[in-house]
């Protein structure tokens, strides 16, 4: 016999489907919880020859987010002649569902909220395979009415009228007969004549209303006496009707009562279904009323809390029975009960019946009604196993003394970094730090030494770097994206950092003695084990040379670079700290600022071939408020200009990048404060580092400089890197809020403007003014259709928020044309205008019309 195939990933919804079909007598032949497995199964049985098909119908539950496997299954049910008729269930009707319904000839869509219609829908889709009698469970039973009157003619007239209108009617002539029938049968509605031979109608109403699951009661009489109506209503009647009123009015009153009955039935059915769902879910669920008292607990909740019956908990205060260790005032649970505020995925301890604790993760969902909070539902799960598993995973990959990743973890990260270097090029570094200590030191002293070193090194890491505890008294640092020329300076900075630190043992303080070695990682590095061995060997092979240099009284010779770019230093070596080098560079004015024009795409000629070289400097005359991009350069000892990627990472490591940013901002403000430039409407885009954004002192310094120079704040456009990590820093958001409030503008730099800082700014009603498309996307936009789509989506999102879009490093006509077509507002590139020293640019003369 053919049956029904159920395809639903949710255990709860699958259980609901099975119960509904079983109640309707519809056979379920198989249940599959995976779309790909269901597709393979249907294809396999469809290709087999002979015999009746095993399934007359498939019921498929749609996922919250469509997957490729789900879409492939839908296409098969729509297009394949071997596919069975299909009933698609979903929580909402999407465009994809509507398209499927329109294209399929043997399919139907049903909302989960309409699941009571499933039996009839099954029969309509496969009428030859399933009997219509199977839908009886779905069809609403006729409303049963007991009509009580001592007049036989009245009973016949009213019963006949009610039955013609679809009601099932029994009649009784007295209170005794009515009481007997009500005991033997269940009636939804009882219509009672007031004057009966063995009593009055209000007496029968009182008897019936005291029964368990009482019917709805109505009194019918020929008298309009107020005392009769009052006594009947007080006895439990819901309606008073009169025999001499029009039949249509009587039927209208009955229909009104029937709707109440149907609503009661529906509520009871939903309650039973909810009980079934709550009983089948794997999480514990309990409800509380407005006073915080427990109103129900599902079976899983009872099991987790160690109770056998919900009567042991219902009516008790949840604060006292389940989470007594939490303060009633500060507990998120108690606040959620009282304030009607939802909380999600918070960990705490619940108390079991035997007094023991159970670690749980809970979510509170308030039940709001008419702006009041009559209670809340708490969903919780036991996380004891998860905590144990997480602890085991942590112990396998971390050092218990310092809390740092261990050497095994770093090796895995090192393997991944070498793969990245082979794919993308560039350089990284592996630093090996060996701590020297006296063997006579007691263990507590050694532990404090290692913790102090771990803390000091951890504060010098950038995003993407890894610090790990090595074997014995060693530490390993994996530094990403380093410059070849800076490898010695990096090692020097870590060496100097440790030589300046001390650690305490009791009341005494001790110096730290350490040796540092580095191995440069490149695309040619063959393996992680080779890199680890080279970094370790660098210290051992170089240590004697360091010692001899120091013994000879020539500390300068203790700092040297081996031919393999592996460097080591002794803690006592006198070296020039990298922070000192950068400080000297600032004092000696060895930083310069270049400006490069950003050209509005609307000012460019239509034909790319007509765009002359350097048009950006010419188009500034035609713009109401031209923009210029600020480029910071460091001047080398030979006069060469050093790009920021060569010194900014180093400045970030040694904590000097804020000073460099502030120097650049102050220099620009002084130039803009020049009387000739003060009245010139232009904007300067300057890039700030994340460290500056998170520094309150830098914020105050910028605000003071703007006030002191009197420059309009909207002349400064601060470019910040758009990423979620920055968005989670309260200090960074405070920085943006404060400067945006006084008029400064912001440029968000990132290729994916939807996943980083933009949503956070939008949520705080402080969107930036421009989005800068990442150069990796710009370079491929002319050749890659996907990147053109990315640019178009960023432009649409930015424009919808009232933001402009910038693109840099645009150096060919095809890229320029693609960006302009996508709607980018400003472009920048060497062909459009080379960077010039800002001090040599006369902005006032530049913007005078020719």
N, C-alpha and C positions, 0 to 999 in steps of 0.2 A: 504494500500500500504506500502510495506517495505521501510525503509529510511536509513539514515546514523546516527550513534551515534558518537558524538564528545567527546573525553576525553582529555582535556587540561587544566592545572592549570593556565596558563598565560592568562589574559584577553585580552592582545594585540594580542597574537598568535591565540587565539580562534576567535577574531574578524576577523583576516586575513583569517582564514580557512572559516568562514561563508561567507565572501564577495566573496572568490574565488569560492565556491560551488554554491552560489546564482547566480553568473554571468554565470556559466556553466549550470544552470537549474537543479542542482542535489539537491534532497530534504534532508534537515537535520531534523530528527525527534526528537532528544533529545541532550542536552548538559550537561555534568557532569564534574565538576572541581576537583573531588577527586577520586584517583585510587581505594581506598577501596570501596567507594560507587558504583563506576562503576562495580567492580568485583561482589559485592553482587547483583546488579541489573541484570547483565548478568546471574548469576547463578539462580536467582529467575525466570526469564522469560524462561530460558532453561529447568527448571524442570517442568514448567507448561505444561499440555498436550493440544493438539488440536490447530487448527488455524495456520495461516502462521506466521513465525518468524517476529517480529517487525523491525528487522534490517537486511539489506542485507550486511552491511559493517560497521566496526568501524574504526575511525581514532584516533589513540592514539599518543599524543605528549610525547616524552621521557623527563624526568627531567634532570637538569644538573648533579645531583648526584643520582644514582639509590637508591630507597628506597625499603623496604620489600614489601610494598603495590604494588608498580609498578612492581616488579619482580613477585609477585603472579598473577597480571593481565596478564603479558606476558605468564606465564606458562599456564594459563587458555586458552588464545587464541591459544596457540600452541597445547595443548593436548586435550581440550574438543571438542567433536563432535558438541556440542550445540553452540559453539562460532561462531560468524559471521566471514567472511573474514576480515582481519585486515591490514590497512595501517599504518605503524609505521613511525612517523616523528621525526627527531633528528637533532641537529646542527652538529654532527659528527658521523662517523661510528665507534663504539667501538667494542671490542671483544665480548661483551655480545650481541650486536645487530647482529653481523655476526653469532653467534651461534644460535640465534633465527631464523634468515632467513633460515639457513641451515636445521633447524629441522621442520619448519612449511610448510605445503602444501598449505595453503590458506592465505599467508601473503606476504607483500612486504615492503621494506624499501625505504624511500625517504628523502633526506636532505631538511632542511628548505630553503636553497638557491635555490632549484629546485621546489619551491612550485607551479610554473606555470604548472608543469606536473601532479598536483593532479587530475584534471578531467579525463585525459586519464588513469591514474593509477586506478582510481575508476572503470571506465568502463571495464578495463582489468580484474580486480578482480571479478567483478560481472556483466558480459556481459548480462545475462538474465534479470537483474532487471533494468538496465539503458540503455537508447538509446545512440547510438554512436553520435547522433546529439547534445547531451549535451556537448560534448567535443569541439564543434565549437568555444567556447570562448577561448579555450586554443590554438588551432591551429593558426598559424600565417597567416593572410590574405595575399592573393597573392599581389605582388607588382603591382601597376597600373601605366602604362606608357602611355603618350600622345605623339604620333609620328606626327610631323608637317612637311609636304612636299607637294609642289604643283604637284608633279608627282604621278598619281594614281598607276602606276606600281611599283614605289619605295615604296609607302606606303603599298601596298599589300605584296610585297616581305619581307619587314622588319617586318611588323606586324605578318605575318604567321610564320616567323622564331622565333620571340619573344614569341608568344603564344605556339609554340611547346616546348619551354624551360620553360614553367610554368608561364609566365607573362600575366597579363590582359592588353590588348592594345586597345586604341582608336586612331583614326587618324583624322587629320585636314589638309586642303589644304591652309589655309591662317592665317594671324595674327588675323583677325576678328573672324574666326571660332574657332581658338584655344583659344582666349580670352573668348569666350562664353562658351566653354566646361569647361575651368578651373574655371569659375564662378559657374557652375552647379555641378561640380564633384570635388572630391579631388584626385589629382594625386601625386604619390610619385616621379616620374621622368618625365621630359619633354625633348624629343629629338627634336631639332629644326634645320631645314635646313636654311642655311644663306640667300640664295636668295629666297624670297617669292614674290608673285605678289603684295602685298600691303605693302611691307616694307622689312627690313632686320631682320635677326635672332637676332642680338644684341638688336634691339628695343623690340622684344617680350620678350627676357630674362630680360630686365630692368623692363618691366611691371609686369612680374610674380614674380620677386625677391622682388618687393615692396609690395606684398600681405602679409596678416597675415598668418603665417604658410606656407611659400613658399615651392614649391617642389625643388628637386635637378634638376639643369639645365645642359644640354649638347647640344653642337652644332655639327651638322654633315654637312660636305661640301665636294665638289669635288676639292676645291682649297687649295693650301698650302701657301697662302699669309700670311705673318707675321702680317700685319696690321689687317686682318680679325680675326685672332686668338686673337690678343691683345684686340681688341674692344669687342669680345665676353666674354673674361675672365673678363674684366673691368665691363661688364654689369651684371655679376653675375654667368656666366657659370662655372661649375666645371670641365668640360672635353670637349676637342675638338676631334671629330672623323672624319674619311674620308671615302667617299663612295667607293673608289677603293681599300681599304685595305681588307684583308681576313676576311671572315665571323667569323672565330674562334677568331680573334683578337677583332672584334666588340663585340662579346658575352663576351669575357674576360673583356672588359672595362665595359660592362653593369653589369656583376657579381660583379665587384669591387664597382660600384656605389650602387648595391643592398645591399651589405654588410654594406655600410655606412647607408643606409635607415634602415636596420634591427637594427643596433646599435642605431640609433636615436629612433626607436620605443621602443627598450628595455629600453633606458634611460628614455623615457617619461613614460613608464609603471612603472619603478622603482620609478620615481618621484611621480607618482600618489599613488603608494603603500606606499611610505614614508610619503606622506601627510596624507594618511588614518591612518597610524600607529601613526604619531605625533598628529593627531587629536583625537585619542582614548586613548592615554596614560594619566595617572592621574597626571603626573608631568609637570611643565612648562619647555619649551625648547625654547631657542633662539640661533641664530648663529651670529657670528661676522666675519668680514673679517680681512685682515691683518692689517688694520688701526684701528681696534676696533669698526667699525661701524656695526650696527645691520643689518643683511641680511635677517632674517626671524624670526617669532615668531609663535609658535603653539597656537591653541585655548585655551588650559589650561593656557599657559603663559599669553595670553592677559587677560583672566578672572582674574587671580591672581593679575596682575598689574593694573587692572581697565581700560583696553582699549577695545574698540569695534571693531577696525579695525587695522590690522598690518601696514597699510599705515601711521598711526600716529607714528610708531616707526622705521620702516625700513629706513635706511640711517642716523639715528642719532647715535652719539657716545654713546655706552653703558655706559661709565664712567659718562657722563653727564645726561643721561636719566634714568638709572636704579640704579646705585650705586654711586651717587655724593658725599656721605659722606666719601668715602674711598680715600686715597691719591693716585694719579696716579703713584707715584713712589714706594710706599710700599704695595699697594693693591695686594693680591694674584691673584685677577681676572685680573688686568692690566698686571701683570708680566706674567701670563699664556697666555694672548693674544699676548704679544710681543715676549716671549721666546719660545712658543710652548711647555710648560711644563704642564703636567696633574696635577691637584689638586683634592682631593677627600674629600667630606663630611666636608666642612667648613661652619660654621654658620656666618651669617652677616644679615644686614638689607637692603632690596631693597626698592626703592621709588615707590609708586603707583602714578597713574595719578593725584590724588587729593592732592598729597604732603605728604600723610600719609606714615608711614613705615610698612613693613611687614617682620617679622622674617622668614628667609629662611635658608635651608641647601642646598649648591650647590656643583656641581662637574663640572670641566672644562676638556673637551677632545679636544686636539689640532687636527687640520686637516693638516697633513703633506703631502707634495708632492714634490718629487725631492729635498729633504733636505731643502725645504722652508716651511714656515708656512703661508698658504694663509688664515688662520682663525681658529676659534674654535667653539665648540658647548658647551653651558652652560645648564645643567640640574638642575632645582631647585624645591624645594617643600616647602610649607607653614608648618612651625613647631610651629605656635602659639598655637594650641591645645595641641601638645606634650609638649611644655614648660609649659603650664598651668597644664597638668596632672602630669608632673614631679615635679612641684613646690608643688602641693597638696600632692603627695606622700611623698616628702621631709618633708613638714610641719607635716604630720601625724607621722613621725618617728624620728623627730629631735627637739632639743630645740632651739628656735630662738635666745636666748641671746648668748649662747656659740657656737652654731653650732654643738654640739655633738648629738649623738643619744640619744633619751629619754628612760625613764624606760620601756616603752612598747616594744621598739626595743630590749633592752637588755634582757628582759624576753624571747622573742622569741629565741634569740641567746643562752640564758641559757638553754632553753628546748632542743635545738639541741645539746648542749655540754653534757648534762646529758645523752642523747641517745647515743652519741659517747662513753662516758665513760662506759656505760653498755655493749656496743658491744666490745670495744677494751681494757677496763681496764685503769689503770693509775689514776692520780689525777689532779685536777684543783683547783682554788681558786676563791672565790667571796669576793672582798674587798669593804667595805662600809666606805666612808669618810664623816664625818659630820663636817661642817664648823661652828665655833662659832664666833658670832659677836654681838656687842652691838645693841640693838633694836633702839637706838637713831640714828644710822647711816642713812644718807640720801640714797635714792635709787641709785644715781650715784655711791656712794662709794660702795654700795653692789654689783652693776653690775661689777665694776672694780675688786672687790675681786673675784667674781665667774669666771670672764674671766681669771684672773691670775692663779687661781687654775687649771682651765681646761687646760690652756697652759702648765703648769708645769707637770701635770699628763700625758698628751698626749705624751710628749717626752720620757716617760719611757716605752712605750708599745712596745711589740714585734709583729711580724706578727702573726695573729690569736687572739691577745688580743682585748678586747672591753672596751672602756671607755664611760660611759653614764652619763647624768645629771639625778639625782634622784629627789625626791620630796623636795621642799624647798631648803635648802642650803646643799644638799648632792650630792655625786657622787658615782657611782658604777663602779667597775672594774672587768671584767671577765678575769682571767689569766689562760691560758691553759698550760698543761704539766708542772706542778710544782712537786717538791719533798716534801714528808711529812716533812722531817727534816728542810726544808728551809722556811716553812710557816711563822715562826716568823721573820726570817730575811727579808723576802719580805715585811711584814707589817712595819717592822722597817725602811726599806729603803724609803718607801713612806712617813712614818711619818717624817723622817729626812729631806726629800726633801721639804716638806711643811714648816717645822719649820725654814728652812734657807731662805725662800722666803719672800719678802716684796711686797706690792702693793702701788701705788701712788694715792693720792687724792689731786689735785692741786699741791702745793709745798711741801706737807708733805708726809712722807712715813710711813707705818704701817706694823706691823708684822701679820702673818697669824696664827691663832689658830685653830687647827683641831684635831679631834679624829678619830682613824682608828680602824676598826674591820675586822676580816677575818673569813670566813667559808670555811673549806676544803670540796671540792666536790669529791666524790668517786662513784664507781658503786653502792654503797648502798644508796646514796642520793635519796630520794623518789620523790621529786617534786621541780620545780623551786620556787614555793611560799614558800615552807619550807626553802629552801636555802636563799631566800631574807629575810625572817623573822628572821632566825638565825643570819645572818650578821648584821642586824639592832639591834637585841636584844643584841648582843655581846657588843656593845658600851654602851648601857643603863645599862646593868647589871654590867659592869665592871667599869663604871665611878666613883662610890663612892670609890671603892678600890684604884683607881689611885689617887684620891684626898687625901685620908687619908695617903697614902704612901708619897705623896709629902709634905703634911703638917707635917708629922713626921720627915721631913728632911732626908729621906732615899730614894733618887731617884731610887736607884737600884731596890727596891721592886716594883717600878711602872711598871716594865717590867716583865711579867709573862705569863705563858701559862695555859689556862684552860684545864680541863680534856677532853673536846670535841674538842681539837685542834683549838679552836677559840681564837684569841689573839687581844688585843687592847692596844694602847699606847697614852699617852698625849703628845702634842707637846712640852711641856717644860721638858719632861723626858730626862735625860742624858743617852744616849745609845751609844753603839759602832756601828758606821755605817758599813754596809756590805763592802763598798769600802775600809774602813780602815782595816777590817779583811783580805781582799784579798791582800792589800798592805803589811801588816805584813807577810802574808804567802810568798809573793815573796821575801821580804827582808830576811826572815829567811830560805830561800831555802827549803821551804816546798812543792816544786813541783819537780817531777822527770820525766825522759823520759825513756820509754821502747821502744825497737825496736823488731819487729817480722818479720821474713823473708817472702817475697813473692816468691813463688816457680813457676818457669816456667813449664807449663804443658808438654812441650816437654822433660823436664828432669826427669819426673816421669816414673816409670816402667809401662809397658803396663798393667800388671795384678794389679788391686787395692790391692789384698791381699799381694803383695810384697812391699808395701809402708811402710817402718818402721817408727816408731814414731820419730819425730824430724828431718825428712829428709831435712827440709828446711835449717837447719844450716849446714848440710853436703853438699847439692847441691850447696851452695855458692862457693865451690871450683871449680865447673865445669862450672860456668857461667862467661861470659865475663864481664858483668856489672850487678851484682845482685841488687835487689831492697829490701828495708826494710821499713816496715810501722811503723811510729812513733806513739806511744801511750802516751798521757800526763796523769799523775796522780797527785793528790794532797795528801799530807801526813797528815793524821789526827793527833790529839793530842795524840792518843794512838798508833801511828805508822802505823795504817791501811792505805791502799791505797784507795783513793776515786775516783770513776769513773767520767769522765767529765760531764756526764748528771746530776750529783749532784751539780756541781759548775759553769759550763759554762752558763746555763740560768741566774743564779744570776749575773754573771760577765757581761753578755750582758745588763741586766737591769740597772746596776749601772755604766756602761761605763768603765769597767776594762778589758774587753775581749781583747782589742787591746794590752794592756801591757802584758798580759799572752802570746798571740801569738808571740809578739816580743821577749819575754824572751826565748821561745822555739826555735825560729829561730836562735837567737844569740848563744844559747847554742850548737845547732847542728853545726853551722858554726865554732865555736871555736874547737869543737871536730874534724871536718873534716880538720881544719887548722893544726892539729898535724902533724909533719913531716912524721910520719909513715903512717898516713891515707891520706895525701895529694895526694900521687901517686896511691892510691887504687881506681879503677874505680867502684864506687857504687852509687846508688841513694837512697835518703831518702824521703819518701812520708809523708808530714806533712799537717794536715788539718787546714785550716784557716776559721775564722768566716766571715759572710757577712759584719759585722761592720769593720773588718780590711781591707777587699777588697775596701770598700768605703771611706777609710781614707787616704788622701794624705800624712799625716805625717808618717803613717806606711809604705807607699811605699818608701818614701825617706830614712827612717831608714833601711829598708831591703837592699836597693841599697847601702847605705854607708857601711853596715856590710859586704856585699859581696866583695866590693872593698877593704876594710881595711884588711880583712882576707886573701884575695888572693885565695879564694876557687873558683873552677870552678862553674859557676852558674848552669850548667846542673846537678850538684849533688842534687839540690833541686827540688822536685816535689811537687807543692802546690795543695792539694786536695780542691776543692770548690764544694759546693752544686749546682747542675744543676737545675735552675728554671727560669721561665720567668721574675719574679720580679727583680732578680739580673741582668738579661740581659738588663733591661731597665735603669739601673743605669750607667750614663756616667763615674762616678768615678771608678766603678768596671771594666768596659771595658778598661779604661785608665790604671788601675793597671795591668791587664793581658797583655796589649800591651807592656807596658814598661819593665816588667820583662821577657816576652817572647823574647823581642828584645835582651836582654843581655844573653840569653841562658837558663833561668829557664824553667822548664817544668810544665805542668798542667794536673791534673786528674779531670775529671768531674764526680761527684758522683750523680747518679740518676737512677731510674728504667726506665724512659721514656726519652731516650736520644734525641728524635726527637722534643720534645715540649719545651725544656728549653733554656739553654745558647748556646748549640751546634750550632743551626742555625745562631745565631748572630756571633759567632766566625768564622763559615764557611763563612758568608757573608763578613766579614772583612779580609778573607784570613789568619786568625790566628787560625787554629784549635788546640785543645788541643792535648796532646800526648797519653793520656789514658782515657778510660771510666771505672768507677767503678760501677758495677751493685749493685743496692740497696739490702740490706740484706733481705728485705721482699720477694724479688723475689728469691734470692739464697736459702732461707729456703724451698721454695716450688718447686724448679725446678725438684727435683727427683720424686715428686708425682703428679704434675700438668702439663698436656700437654700444657696448655695455657702459663704457665710461661716458659716452654722450648722454645715455639715459640717466646716469648718476648725476651729471651736471644739470640736466633739465629738471630732475626732481629736487635738487638743492635749490635751484633758482625759483621754482614754484613755491617751495616751502618758505624761503627767505622773503619773497615778494608778498606772500600771504601775511607775513608778520611785519610788513613795512620795512624790510631790510634790503639793502643793496648787496650785490655780489661782485667780488673782486677775483681776478685770476692773475698770477704772476708767472714769470719766465716764459712769456709768449714770444717766441722768436722765429716763427714761420707763418706764412700766409694761411696755410690750411688750418692750423690750430686757431688762428685769430678768427677765421671765418666760422669755424665750428662753434667757438665760444659766443660769438655775436649772434649766431642763429639760435643758440640755446637760451639767449636772453641775459647773458652776463653783462653787467653795467660798466665795469672798468677793467682794463687789461694793462699789463706792465711787462716790459721786456727790453733787451738791449737794442733791438732794431727800432723800437719806438722812442728810445731815449736812454743814453748811457747815464750812469750815476755821476753826479758832480759833487765836489766838496761844498757842503752847505754854506760855509763861511764865504765862499766866492760867488754864491748865487744871490743876486739882487732881486728878491721876489717882487718888490714894488715896480721896478723897471720891466721885469719880465712880463708882468700882467698888463702893462699899458698897451692899448690897442695900437697896432702897427700903423 
